[in-house]
Amino acid sequence: MIMIEQILNSFQAMSYWEYIGVALGIAYIFLAMKQSLWCWPVAFVSTSIFTIMFWQGLLYMESLLNFYYLLMAIYGWWQWRGNKQHSSTQDVTTDKPSSSSVYIQKKLISWSVLTHIKLVFFFALLSLSVGYFWDTSTDAKMPYLDSSTTIFAIFATYLLTQKVLENWLYWVVIDFASIYLYWQNGYFPSAILFAIYTVLAWQGFREWRQQYQHNNDNDGMTVAVGSA
């Protein structure tokens, strides 16, 4: 009963802005799953709220992390929007050439297992180094886990902007670890939120993998037709 009361009190202590930020955070993941370009403006607003909120709450590292997310939302919009290309077409009614601009959107890509192993090893060492610093120099709680989730979140966000399929697998692990991190520190609403994020991240991987396989099948058919 005490635990339930603590959870309910935590929800009651949340501000309206925090509720808005959480709602937009969930909306962002849904839109990212669908590869909607609009996930990035939603992420921009959500992370803006958390950047200010954490700074006012003296959680400076969390504030800086969300400021990084804010910048990556701008970068992600630019990356997903793709390259603007001009194509010339013939106007049937006037017999005059006309030009139109189209945006070629970024395609899903997948990195090799060996590449991911190397990157995981590198970022794991970096996480241990940062965690050791916080553990020996500050009174930080759970410094190694906190450092690991932060560093891998920075990396996974970059993978998402590049539409790397495996970014979702990183998020599954990061979000699952964050459940424990927030729960142990009494941030029960955040722990519940990251439980939702974990499920959505797995669903995001499934949907992107299906789309990636579909794209590869279509590319294979195009090559076959072209060589026929």
C-alpha positions in Angstrom: 0.0 0.0 0.0 2.9 2.4 0.8 4.4 1.8 -2.6 1.0 2.5 -4.3 0.6 5.7 -2.3 4.1 6.8 -3.3 3.4 6.2 -7.0 0.1 8.1 -6.8 1.8 10.9 -5.0 4.4 11.0 -7.7 1.8 11.4 -10.4 0.0 14.1 -8.5 3.2 16.0 -8.1 3.7 16.1 -11.9 3.1 19.5 -13.5 0.9 20.1 -16.5 4.0 20.7 -18.6 5.5 17.4 -17.6 2.3 15.6 -18.6 2.5 17.4 -22.0 6.1 16.4 -22.4 5.3 12.8 -21.6 2.4 12.7 -24.0 4.5 14.3 -26.8 7.3 11.8 -26.0 5.0 8.9 -26.6 3.6 10.5 -29.8 7.1 11.0 -31.0 7.9 7.3 -30.8 4.6 6.4 -32.6 5.5 8.8 -35.4 9.1 7.5 -35.6 7.8 4.0 -35.9 5.8 5.0 -38.9 8.8 6.9 -40.3 6.8 10.1 -40.2 8.9 13.2 -40.7 6.7 15.0 -38.1 8.2 12.9 -35.3 11.0 15.5 -35.2 8.9 18.6 -34.6 7.1 16.7 -31.9 10.4 15.6 -30.4 11.6 19.2 -30.5 8.7 20.5 -28.4 8.8 17.6 -26.0 12.6 17.9 -25.4 12.3 21.7 -25.1 9.9 21.2 -22.2 12.1 18.7 -20.4 15.3 20.8 -21.0 13.7 23.7 -19.2 12.0 21.5 -16.5 15.1 19.6 -15.6 17.3 22.8 -15.5 14.8 24.4 -13.2 14.9 21.3 -11.1 18.7 21.5 -10.9 19.1 18.2 -12.8 21.7 19.7 -15.1 22.9 16.5 -16.8 19.4 15.5 -17.7 18.7 19.0 -19.0 21.8 18.9 -21.2 20.9 15.5 -22.5 17.5 16.8 -23.5 19.1 19.8 -25.1 21.1 17.4 -27.1 17.9 15.6 -28.1 16.5 19.1 -29.1 19.4 19.7 -31.4 19.1 16.2 -32.9 15.5 16.8 -33.6 16.5 19.6 -35.9 19.2 17.3 -37.5 16.8 14.4 -37.8 14.3 16.6 -39.6 17.0 17.6 -42.1 18.2 14.1 -42.5 14.8 12.5 -43.0 13.6 15.2 -45.3 16.3 14.1 -47.7 18.0 15.8 -50.6 16.2 18.2 -52.8 16.5 17.2 -56.5 15.3 19.0 -59.6 13.7 17.0 -62.4 12.8 18.4 -65.8 9.5 17.4 -67.4 7.8 18.3 -70.7 4.6 20.3 -70.4 2.2 18.6 -72.8 0.0 21.7 -73.4 2.7 24.2 -74.0 5.6 22.0 -75.3 7.9 23.9 -72.9 10.1 22.2 -70.4 9.2 22.7 -66.8 11.2 21.9 -63.7 9.9 20.5 -60.4 11.6 19.9 -57.1 11.2 16.7 -55.2 12.6 15.5 -51.9 14.2 12.0 -52.0 13.6 10.7 -48.5 16.2 8.8 -46.6 16.0 5.0 -46.9 16.3 2.5 -44.1 19.7 0.9 -43.7 21.2 -1.9 -41.6 24.7 -2.1 -40.2 26.6 -5.4 -39.8 26.7 -7.3 -36.6 30.5 -6.9 -36.4 30.1 -3.1 -36.6 27.6 -3.1 -33.8 29.9 -5.3 -31.6 32.8 -2.9 -32.1 30.6 0.1 -31.3 29.0 -1.5 -28.2 32.5 -2.4 -26.9 33.7 1.2 -27.4 30.7 2.8 -25.8 30.8 0.3 -22.9 34.4 1.3 -22.2 33.4 5.0 -22.4 30.5 4.4 -20.1 32.7 2.7 -17.5 35.2 5.6 -17.7 32.5 8.2 -17.2 30.8 6.2 -14.5 34.1 5.8 -12.7 34.5 9.6 -12.8 31.1 10.3 -11.4 31.5 7.5 -8.8 34.8 8.8 -7.4 34.3 12.6 -7.9 30.6 13.1 -7.0 27.8 11.8 -4.9 25.9 10.6 -8.0 23.5 7.7 -7.5 24.0 4.6 -9.7 26.7 6.4 -11.7 27.7 3.4 -13.9 24.1 2.6 -15.0 23.3 6.3 -15.4 26.3 6.9 -17.5 25.6 3.9 -19.7 22.0 4.8 -20.4 23.0 8.4 -21.2 25.9 7.6 -23.5 24.1 4.8 -25.4 21.0 7.1 -25.7 23.2 9.7 -27.4 24.5 7.1 -29.8 21.1 5.5 -30.4 19.6 8.9 -31.2 22.2 9.4 -33.9 21.3 6.0 -35.4 17.7 7.0 -35.5 18.4 10.1 -37.5 20.3 7.9 -39.9 17.5 5.4 -40.1 19.7 2.6 -39.0 17.3 -0.4 -38.4 19.1 -1.6 -35.3 18.6 1.7 -33.4 15.4 0.3 -31.9 17.3 -2.7 -30.3 19.5 -0.2 -28.5 16.4 1.6 -27.3 14.9 -1.6 -26.0 17.9 -2.2 -23.8 18.3 1.5 -22.8 14.6 1.9 -21.9 14.5 -1.4 -20.0 17.6 -0.4 -18.0 16.1 3.0 -17.4 13.0 1.4 -15.8 15.2 0.1 -13.0 17.2 3.3 -12.8 14.2 5.5 -12.3 12.3 3.1 -10.1 15.2 2.7 -7.7 15.5 6.4 -7.4 11.8 7.0 -6.8 10.8 8.4 -10.2 7.8 6.1 -10.5 6.0 7.9 -13.3 9.2 8.0 -15.4 9.7 4.3 -14.7 6.2 3.5 -16.0 6.8 5.8 -19.0 10.0 3.9 -19.9 8.2 0.6 -19.6 5.9 1.9 -22.3 8.9 3.1 -24.3 10.4 -0.4 -24.1 7.3 -2.0 -25.6 7.1 0.7 -28.3 10.8 0.4 -29.2 10.4 -3.4 -29.8 7.3 -2.7 -31.9 9.3 0.0 -33.8 12.0 -2.6 -34.6 9.5 -5.0 -35.9 7.8 -2.4 -38.2 11.1 -1.1 -39.5 12.5 -4.6 -40.1 9.4 -5.4 -42.1 9.7 -2.2 -44.1 13.5 -2.8 -44.6 12.8 -6.3 -46.0 10.0 -5.0 -48.2 12.4 -2.4 -49.6 15.1 -5.0 -50.3 12.5 -7.2 -52.1 11.4 -4.3 -54.3 15.0 -3.4 -55.1 15.7 -7.0 -56.1 12.7 -7.0 -58.4 13.8 -3.7 -60.0 17.2 -5.1 -60.7 15.7 -8.3 -62.2 13.4 -6.3 -64.5 16.2 -4.0 -65.6 18.5 -6.9 -66.5 15.8 -8.8 -68.3 
